[in-house]
Amino acid sequence: MSGWLRLRKFTQRHRSGVLAGGLAAIAVVAGLGATRWSLQQAARDAQRARVTGEFMSSLLSSVDPGVARDLDKTLMLRVMQQASQRAARELADQPDARTEVEMTLGRTLIALADYPQAVAHLRLAQTLAQQTAGTGSMPALKAASMLGQALTAAGQPGDAERVLRQSMTQAARGDAQHRAMGHALCARLAWALREQGRLRDALAESRQAYVAVLANASSSADQRIDAGNSYAAMLADNGQLASAIALQRSLLRERMAMRGPEHPLVISMRNSLAVFLLMQRDFAGAEAGSSRCYASRARCMAITPPTP
């Protein structure tokens, strides 16, 4: 009797057992396939994280204040240019990683006041995020927020308004976190409107953003403070100085508790408060606030304050 005939008779006699065994084998194979896919996906994620981490570690070590304390702005910008070239070369096949890097470069260039270069990097970051994660994805919305900031600072508030409004529409279609990001975009929009001289519109947008951020449980503490900071500035621009000062002081205390008194965001908020006090003709309060800002900046940059 041939082997095939024996197998056929065995299968007929033990159909249920063979069927169960076959299903078990299929399950094992399917499980192995799923496990293999999961391992491959994890490996890709790990590789992307490793590439991003190594690149960003190299980049940030170049511009860390402890390393670059004595570097001038020209040299710092040269470091950014080299980092950009590395990103294009080394992360060409890692769009998610490159998106993060381009956003970091854009953020750093905003801090260095090189707004045209920041705009270029953030436009690329937004395009990459839209292509890989989707138009309404969180990476795309974050890139749009920073792009709006850079465009406003670069003297292109009309372009900033268009970018921000388009992204706000996308954010409104998402979940609570996306809507929270949309409120942050709205607060950013207020600055673009302000630069166009539309102070009442800017106040209305900033108020709407702040109220919405407070009502959204998915908003982060930083989003809440940033929206409030924007609203305080618009209040001051519209002559409501008492309200602006009270709000700014409250937000400043909250951010100091989170970040510490020497954090750059805290120093910036102190400076804004000093400006509000000066606008109110509280010269003593403004002078005290300015002195604290200078002392904090001096400690951060290891500058010896001038002798009176």
C-alpha positions in Angstrom: 0.0 0.0 0.0 1.4 3.4 -1.0 2.2 6.0 1.6 -0.4 8.3 0.0 -3.2 5.7 0.4 -2.3 5.0 4.0 -2.5 8.8 4.7 -5.8 9.0 3.0 -7.3 6.1 5.1 -5.9 7.6 8.3 -7.4 10.9 7.5 -10.8 9.4 6.8 -10.8 7.4 10.1 -9.6 10.3 12.2 -11.1 13.3 10.4 -11.9 15.3 13.5 -8.5 14.8 15.0 -6.7 15.6 11.7 -8.9 18.7 11.3 -8.1 19.9 14.8 -4.4 19.3 14.3 -4.5 21.2 11.0 -6.3 24.1 12.6 -3.7 24.0 15.4 -0.9 24.0 12.9 -2.5 26.9 11.0 -2.8 28.8 14.3 0.8 28.2 15.1 1.9 29.3 11.7 -0.3 32.4 11.9 1.0 33.1 15.4 4.5 32.8 14.2 3.8 35.1 11.3 2.2 37.6 13.6 5.1 37.3 16.0 7.6 37.8 13.2 5.7 40.8 11.9 5.6 42.3 15.4 9.3 41.7 15.9 10.1 43.3 12.6 7.9 46.3 13.4 9.5 46.6 16.8 12.9 46.4 15.2 12.0 49.2 12.7 10.7 51.3 15.6 13.8 50.7 17.6 16.0 51.5 14.6 14.1 54.7 14.0 14.3 55.7 17.7 18.0 54.8 17.7 18.8 56.8 14.6 16.8 59.8 15.9 18.3 59.5 19.3 21.9 59.4 18.0 21.3 62.2 15.6 19.7 64.4 18.2 22.2 63.7 20.8 25.0 64.7 18.4 23.1 67.9 17.5 22.1 68.9 21.0 25.6 68.3 22.4 26.8 70.8 19.8 24.5 73.6 21.0 24.2 72.8 24.7 24.8 76.0 26.7 27.4 74.3 28.7 29.4 73.6 25.5 28.5 76.5 23.4 28.4 79.2 26.1 31.1 81.3 24.4 30.1 80.7 20.8 28.7 83.6 18.8 25.5 83.5 16.9 27.3 83.0 13.5 28.9 79.9 14.7 25.7 78.6 16.3 23.9 79.1 12.9 26.8 77.2 11.2 26.2 74.3 13.5 22.5 74.4 12.5 23.4 74.4 8.9 25.6 71.4 9.3 22.9 69.6 11.2 20.5 70.3 8.4 22.8 68.8 5.9 23.3 65.7 8.0 19.5 65.3 8.4 19.0 65.4 4.6 21.8 62.9 4.1 21.4 60.4 7.0 17.7 60.5 7.5 16.5 60.4 3.9 14.9 57.0 4.5 13.5 57.8 7.9 10.7 60.4 7.3 9.3 60.2 10.9 12.7 60.8 12.4 13.6 63.5 9.9 10.3 65.3 10.8 11.3 65.4 14.4 14.8 66.7 13.5 13.4 69.4 11.2 11.1 70.6 13.9 13.9 70.7 16.4 16.0 72.7 13.9 13.1 75.1 13.3 12.6 75.6 17.0 16.3 76.3 17.6 16.5 78.7 14.7 13.5 80.6 16.1 15.4 80.9 19.3 18.4 82.2 17.4 16.1 84.7 15.6 17.0 83.3 12.1 13.3 83.3 11.1 13.7 82.7 7.3 15.7 79.5 7.9 13.3 78.4 10.6 10.4 78.9 8.1 12.2 76.7 5.6 12.8 73.8 8.0 9.3 74.0 9.5 7.7 74.0 6.0 9.6 70.8 5.3 8.7 69.3 8.7 5.0 70.0 8.0 5.2 68.5 4.5 6.9 65.4 5.8 4.4 65.0 8.7 1.5 65.4 6.3 2.9 62.8 3.9 3.8 60.2 6.6 1.2 60.7 9.4 -1.6 62.6 7.7 -2.7 66.2 7.3 -4.5 66.3 10.6 -1.9 64.3 12.6 -0.4 65.7 15.7 3.1 66.0 14.2 1.6 68.0 11.3 -0.3 70.2 13.7 2.8 70.8 15.9 4.8 71.7 12.8 2.1 74.1 11.7 2.1 75.8 15.1 5.8 76.5 15.0 5.6 77.5 11.3 3.0 80.0 12.2 5.2 81.4 14.9 8.2 81.6 12.5 6.2 83.2 9.7 4.8 85.8 12.1 8.3 86.7 13.4 9.6 86.8 9.8 7.1 89.5 9.0 4.7 87.3 7.1 1.7 87.3 9.4 -0.8 86.9 6.6 0.9 83.6 5.5 1.0 82.6 9.2 -2.8 83.2 9.5 -3.5 81.0 6.5 -1.3 78.2 7.8 -2.8 78.3 11.3 -6.5 78.5 10.2 -6.0 75.6 7.8 -4.5 73.5 10.7 -7.2 74.6 13.1 -9.8 73.2 10.8 -8.0 69.9 10.7 -7.6 69.8 14.5 -11.3 70.4 15.0 -12.0 67.1 13.3 -9.9 65.1 15.7 -10.2 63.8 19.3 -9.8 65.8 22.5 -6.0 66.0 22.1 -6.2 67.2 18.6 -8.8 69.8 19.7 -6.4 70.9 22.5 -3.7 71.4 19.9 -6.3 73.4 17.8 -6.8 75.8 20.8 -3.0 76.2 20.9 -3.0 77.1 17.2 -5.8 79.6 17.9 -3.6 81.3 20.6 -0.8 81.4 18.0 -3.2 82.9 15.5 -3.8 85.8 17.9 -0.1 86.9 17.5 -0.4 86.8 13.7 -3.5 89.0 13.8 -1.7 91.4 16.3 1.1 91.8 13.8 -1.4 92.8 11.2 -2.7 95.5 13.5 -6.0 93.7 14.1 -5.9 94.1 17.9 -9.6 93.5 18.6 -9.6 90.3 16.5 -6.4 89.2 18.2 -8.0 89.7 21.6 -11.1 87.8 20.6 -9.1 84.8 19.3 -6.8 84.7 22.3 -9.8 84.8 24.7 -11.5 82.0 22.8 -8.3 79.9 22.9 -7.7 80.4 26.6 -11.3 79.6 27.6 -11.3 76.5 25.3 -7.9 75.3 26.7 -9.2 75.7 30.3 -12.3 73.6 29.4 -10.4 70.8 27.7 -9.1 68.2 30.1 -6.7 67.0 27.5 -4.8 70.3 27.4 -1.4 70.2 29.0 -0.2 72.6 31.6 2.2 74.2 29.1 -0.7 74.6 26.6 -2.8 76.3 29.3 0.0 78.7 30.3 1.0 79.5 26.7 -2.6 80.3 25.8 -3.0 82.4 29.0 0.3 84.2 28.2 -1.1 85.1 24.7 -4.3 86.3 26.2 -2.5 88.5 28.7 -0.5 90.1 26.0 -3.6 90.9 23.9 -5.3 92.3 27.0 -2.4 94.7 27.5 -2.4 95.7 23.9 -6.1 96.6 24.2 -5.5 98.7 27.3 -6.8 96.2 29.9 -3.6 96.4 31.9 -4.9 95.5 35.3 -6.4 92.2 34.0 -3.3 91.5 32.0 -1.0 92.0 35.0 -3.1 89.8 37.3 -3.3 87.0 34.8 0.4 87.2 33.9 1.4 87.0 37.6 -0.8 83.9 38.1 0.7 82.2 35.1 4.2 83.1 36.0 3.8 81.5 39.5 2.5 78.4 37.9 5.3 78.1 35.3 8.0 78.9 38.0 6.6 76.0 40.0 6.9 73.7 37.0 10.2 74.9 35.5 12.1 76.8 38.1 13.0 80.5 38.2 15.9 80.3 35.7 14.1 78.6 32.9 14.0 80.7 29.6 10.2 80.6 29.4 10.0 81.9 33.0 12.5 84.7 32.2 10.4 85.6 29.1 7.2 85.8 31.1 9.0 88.0 33.7 10.0 90.3 31.0 6.5 90.5 29.6 5.2 91.3 33.1 7.8 94.1 33.4 6.6 95.6 30.1 3.0 95.5 31.3 4.0 97.3 34.5 5.9 99.9 32.6 2.8 100.4 30.4 0.8 101.0 33.6 3.5 103.5 34.7 4.4 101.3 37.6 8.1 102.2 37.2 9.3 100.7 40.5 7.6 97.4 39.7 8.9 97.4 36.2 12.5 98.1 37.3 12.4 95.3 39.9 11.1 92.9 37.3 13.7 93.9 34.8 16.5 93.5 37.3 15.3 90.0 38.1 15.2 89.2 34.4 18.7 90.4 33.9 20.1 88.6 36.9 18.5 85.3 35.6 19.9 85.8 32.1 23.3 86.5 33.6 23.3 83.4 35.6 22.2 81.3 32.7 24.9 82.7 30.4 27.6 83.1 33.1 27.7 86.9 32.6 29.0 89.1 35.3 26.4 91.9 35.9 27.8 95.4 35.5 28.9 97.2 38.7 26.6 100.1 39.5 
